[in-house]
């Protein structure tokens, strides 16, 4: 059709030109429409990101503010004249040091300042040693120094403690040492340059810290505390959902898979990375709000690990509940599916959920664990024990239940193995893994032909 | 004793001096011993890190090599004279761009180069606009540009796709734009500067790429492939351990907790962060070894998610097995603890483990999933189904088992809730959370006293 239009316009000059212009116009309008659609979509997405967490907008504005503040150093002539091109280092520092949380900015800022200072001293020393060895040896010696120190510093980054807290400082150490060591200045000039550079970096770090701390501060410690509360809340929500949808008198088990509470544990399972980085940054922060200087941040990691274990049990439980709802069992086993079991299950989930809610309330107000929490935990444990004791006059049924659980979990694992096999199969297909059987058959055919 | 010695030395000059010297000497020797001990410990640790992964040593040497290569630019006078102080940018680029994997280096290098290029063009444009508005308006206008663009770019980093792939590029964009926009040069000079800076950065990136690709390359894609194989192997190891220690004829259940196979799933559970970063870097890599250009890297993430689900079921299973081993049940339920159940469990774990081993072999040789794997999966599924059918002539026992599992998982959750309560309690004690009850009592006392 496109080609037809073109030949037509070739045969019939004026009218064809009008037709072509009309088509061009249409195309342009279509393109504009598509672009407008994309732009509206993107704007909607950006709006959602901003609404979800308004502090993100504040952070963006803060970065702009800090950069504008630092760039004033360029415009104010007296400052610029005394520091010269080194002012650039203040801008550079602001861009790379400014992080979302106060702890992150402090960690990077202090790492940058101390890395620069230490590397500067060592580099000046190396320069003096090389300078004394004469004109010929100087570059060779400096190259050897750079090679040895940067290799050693890079290797130190593989030590887990250094990686966790001083990774950026080591990078800056390598950077500063190489820059100072290889620049072919005389030593006295070098010291003046190093001093100037260090002071500009200090100005950059100070600008960042003032902006992050005094303009809508985002504290990593507070974030970690809130994450712990949110995780506990999600666990409680799951247990409440299970209680109301599965174990209450008139529970129907209907349409279970669509219920949001059955998915709520997933974000808890994936919270480890966020938690670790927040905990790492929180350790750098000064006291703020209700958090004192030596707040036990590592304890949050232990709590998080327990929450994730709990969530992983919930994952198993939810898959069972869904299967149970899907399978139509004609008749219940009189002993195990009695009112007694249902009541015990209800008690267990209800009291556990209530205990967790009490814990979140205590965490939120930062008060000691209230007695109701312990009461609920005891009630839940009592229900679990009662179920075990009541069901098994002898211990035989208890053991039977235990074995049943193991057998069921194993058959669950079998299903998972099947899914894994399918997934590897998809991978093999997508990546075009070689098929050993067809190659063999081909060989067989070849031999047949030859023979 | 210290003070006694000092007064003694005060009273009796010479002998006391000798005594003091001897103590100093002792102290020095003690300090040297401690330092030697620490140094030996550190050396041992570094040696272990190097032995665990010799490529780490290679990476450290590569960084040193790339830096030394780039610093040659300083020593070779003709090069230095034509580029001037901009040579510094090559050194800076090498330090920050050099990553452990080829994909990481490529990602950072391309991000850096494109970020610099785009920002450079926009900054020159902004400079021209500001220049036309006159001497007074120029700095104000430039400051506004810096503020707006850096805020917008920082906000774009919160979009997940940008964060995952172009985070570093956006940082470099902000950096370059601010640097170029605020530097008070004339436009023609600016273009020469930008050109020079871009070419030094390109030289830095090229040096990094040559070193990472041609000297002992570490491919993120290969790492991801090996991680998937290792995860599958660990799952198989767990199932084999369960089979041999719990379901075999003469299985004793003895000393189970100390067995390493019961902990093997934990590293699978925590593999998400490594997997995500490797997958992200692998997408940047060119074809290498057996991996073609558009290898389906995302499929590894799906496989990894399944492996983690599997590992989380294993966590539940292992806690059950350990409890079962610890509890002394006097007698087994005749129906559930029979030889039949044990055999079925053995079949399920054995065949699943074998299927997983087949899968790892297929992944290692990059061949399609072999038929034995499917055969083993079918055998495992048959065993699971046989157990279910065989146990329940009617479906009542099957349902009973199902309910038993749910009740047991719930009572497991109760135990976890108890642990969480204890953990929060520890946190409250360590962080000195305020106790609402004592404050109330104090108030009560105060009122009593007042009244």
Interface residues (C-beta under 8 A of the other chain):
Chain A: X45 X46 X49 X50 X53 X56 X57 X59 X60 X61 X63 X64 X65 X67 X68 X71 X72 X74 X75 X80 X85 X88 X91 X92 X95 X96 X139 X142 X143 X146 X147 X148 X150 X151 X152 X154 X155 X158 X159 X171 X174 X175 X178 X179 X181 X182 X183 X184 X232 X235 X239 X242 X269 X270 X272 X273 X291 X292 X295 X296 X299 X300 X302 X303 X306 X307 X309 X310 X312 X313 X314 X315 X316 X317 X320 X321 X323 X324 X327 X329 X330 X331 X332 X333 X334 X335 X336 X337 X341 X344 X345 X348 X349 X351 X352 X355 X356 X359 X362 X363 X365 X366 X367 X368 X369 X370 X371 X373 X374 X377 X380 X381 X383 X384 X387 X388 X394 X395 X396 X397 X398 X399 X400 X401 X402 X403 X404 X405 X406 X407 X408 X409 X410 X411 X412 X413 X414 X415 X416 X417 X418 X419 X420 X421 X423 X424 X425 X426 X427 X428 X429 X430 X431 X432 X433 X434 X435 X436 X437
Chain B: X45 X46 X49 X50 X53 X56 X57 X59 X60 X61 X63 X64 X65 X67 X68 X71 X72 X74 X75 X80 X85 X88 X91 X92 X95 X96 X139 X142 X143 X146 X147 X148 X150 X151 X152 X154 X155 X158 X159 X171 X174 X175 X178 X179 X181 X182 X183 X184 X232 X235 X239 X242 X269 X270 X272 X273 X291 X292 X295 X296 X299 X300 X302 X303 X306 X307 X309 X310 X312 X313 X314 X315 X316 X317 X320 X321 X323 X324 X327 X329 X330 X331 X332 X333 X334 X335 X336 X337 X341 X344 X345 X348 X349 X351 X352 X355 X356 X359 X362 X363 X365 X366 X367 X368 X369 X370 X371 X373 X374 X377 X380 X381 X383 X384 X387 X388 X394 X395 X396 X397 X398 X399 X400 X401 X402 X403 X404 X405 X406 X407 X408 X409 X410 X411 X412 X413 X414 X415 X416 X417 X418 X419 X420 X421 X423 X424 X425 X426 X427 X428 X429 X430 X431 X432 X433 X434 X435 X436 X437
